[in-house]
Amino acid sequence: MLTVRVLDSAATTDEASGAPIWERSIEERLDSGLILIDKPPGPTSHQVAAWARDILGVAHLAHGGTLDPFATGVLTLMTGRARRLTSQVLGHDKEYIGVFKVGGDADMEALATQVNRLRGEIYNVPPTESAVKIQVRTRRIKAFEILDTEERLAVVRVACAAGTYIRTLARDLGLLIDAPIQLIELRRTRSGRFTEEQIISMQELTDAVHLWKQDGDASAMLRIVSPIDALFDGRAGLVLKDGAVAAVAHGAVLTRPGIQAINGDFEAGDDIVLWSMKGEVVAVASASRSTSEIPSIETGEVARPHTVLMPSETYPRKWQGGPNQLNS
């Protein structure tokens, strides 16, 4: 739970501008939304995203975090302006359940011992099947454990940094036990804060769109399409007054008079979230000052937005000239 420090208790928000995020219509959510799909085995992640785009009838849709064609599980789709956050989703930690097939006559009990050597910071070279340039890289393995074994098969759980190749982990484990190991099944069970309990099938998406477009029933779509703001639950940042919301949405830097409250703690240089007083995400920004400095100053730049998500017309402008002339 983030600590909230209110800097201006007298500030109010105009109910005629913006809206709480869960009150948005389907059209508004699709303009900047998040959908969690259970990727089926077979198609590429790009193909699944293309199918979802066509089913929804939207012009722009992207996915965050490629899964191999044979893999299944959590695939994050972002619609409209939410595509600006693809790099943030790609950077999320991931968790997988996989099935390894162990060749040769290696002792299966040795697996549990050797996985200990593949935790922490390790070298992880992309396999030849990957679509990226093959070069040595380091990745952090937070958890790697054997859940079950049966004959020459082992079920494993891996929690790791983004960009980790589970095929490579299988190969490296094989080198440690002097036997070839092949990854034959893989399911992503978590991407960042999103888990497989939240995902839907492509058929469920199709049915929800049909109910919405043909029958006028949006209830399933409202459950499926989340406002992109939900991606930032629990993130540190700043709550802005209405005037500052409008200025930042038009491209201004955030100055001290525009802050209503501080959520959590951060240092200068950290990526932070800028919210409206209604809980809408206005932008993602680089903090110019730390949370320990901000309360003690009255003027000056406190954050520089680099990814603006709110449409500029959401809150009315309250300045003459450029948006940087008013930020309060």
Helices and strands as residue ranges (DSSP letters): E 4-6, G 21-23, H 26-31, E 32-39, H 45-56, E 61-64, E 72-80, G 81-85, H 86-90, E 94-102, H 109-114, G 115-118, E 120-123, E 138-150, E 153-160, H 166-177, E 181-191, E 194-195, G 196-198, H 202-215, H 219-224, E 226-227, G 228-232, E 237-240, H 242-249, E 254-255, G 256-258, E 259-263, E 271-275, E 281-287, G 294-296, E 301-308, G 323-325
